[in-house]
Amino acid sequence: MPRMTFLILMVLLAIGCVGMGKRSADAKKDKVPLMTKEELKADLGAPNVVVLDVRTAQDWKAGDGKIAGAIREDPELLDRWAAKYPKEKTLVLYCA
C-alpha cells in the first residue's frame, strides 16, 4: 500500500472513528479509499490485508458481530499503535 494511502487511512481513523464525525460523503470528497463489505469479504485472509477493529470499547463489547481475524485497537490510543503496522499492508479500519 502506498504510504499516502496509509496516511489517509490513519487520518480517517483519527477524524472519523474518534468522534470528530466526518461522514462518508465528506470522506469521498477528500478521496479517502472506502471499501464495501463485499470487497472486504473477498480480501479477508489475504496476507497483505490487516483488519483493525477500532470501535470504542463500549461499542466493541456491545457488538453482536466481530470480523474474523480482526485485531482490536483502541481508537483513543492511535499514537501508540499506528506505527506498528507495516506500511506496505492494506489496513482496513472498522469503526461502525
C-alpha positions in Angstrom: 0.0 0.0 0.0 1.4 3.4 -0.9 2.5 5.5 2.1 0.0 8.2 1.1 -3.0 5.8 1.3 -1.8 4.5 4.7 -1.6 8.1 5.9 -5.1 8.9 4.6 -6.5 5.8 6.3 -4.9 6.9 9.6 -6.4 10.4 9.2 -9.8 8.7 8.6 -9.4 6.8 11.8 -8.4 9.9 13.8 -11.2 12.0 12.4 -14.0 9.6 11.8 -13.7 7.0 14.5 -12.6 9.0 17.5 -15.7 11.1 17.3 -15.0 14.2 15.3 -17.7 13.0 12.9 -16.6 13.1 9.3 -19.4 11.4 7.3 -18.7 9.1 4.3 -19.8 11.8 1.9 -17.1 14.1 3.3 -14.6 11.2 3.1 -15.4 10.6 -0.5 -14.9 14.3 -1.2 -11.4 14.0 0.4 -10.6 10.9 -1.7 -10.3 8.6 1.3 -10.4 5.0 0.0 -13.6 3.2 1.1 -14.3 -0.5 1.0 -17.6 -2.3 0.7 -18.4 -5.3 2.9 -18.3 -7.4 -0.2 -14.8 -6.2 -1.1 -13.6 -6.8 2.5 -15.1 -10.3 2.4 -13.2 -11.1 -0.8 -10.0 -9.8 0.8 -10.3 -11.5 4.2 -7.3 -13.8 4.9 -5.2 -12.2 2.2 -1.6 -11.8 3.5 -1.4 -8.1 2.6 -4.6 -7.1 4.4 -4.8 -6.2 8.1 -8.3 -5.6 9.6 -8.3 -3.4 12.6 -11.5 -3.1 14.7 -11.2 0.4 16.1 -14.7 0.7 17.7 -14.9 2.2 21.1 -14.6 -0.4 23.9 -18.2 0.1 24.7 -19.3 -0.5 21.1 -17.0 -3.4 20.7 -18.3 -5.2 23.9 -21.9 -4.5 22.9 -21.4 -5.5 19.3 -23.0 -8.9 18.4 -20.6 -9.4 15.5 -16.9 -9.3 15.0 -14.8 -9.6 11.9 -12.9 -12.9 11.8 -9.2 -12.2 12.2 -9.6 -8.5 13.0 -7.2 -7.0 15.6 -8.8 -4.9 18.2 -7.2 -1.5 18.7 -8.3 1.4 20.9 -9.1 4.4 18.8 -8.1 6.7 21.7 -4.6 5.3 21.6 -3.8 5.8 17.9 -0.4 7.3 18.6 0.6 4.1 20.4 -0.3 1.5 17.8 -0.4 3.2 14.4 3.3 2.8 13.6 3.4 -1.0 14.5 1.6 -1.9 11.3 3.6 -2.3 8.1 3.0 0.5 5.6 3.1 -2.0 2.7 0.0 -3.7 4.0 -3.6 -2.6 3.3 -5.1 -1.5 6.6 -8.8 -1.8 6.9 -10.2 0.2 9.8 -13.6 -0.9 11.1 -15.3 1.6 13.2 -19.0 1.2 12.7 
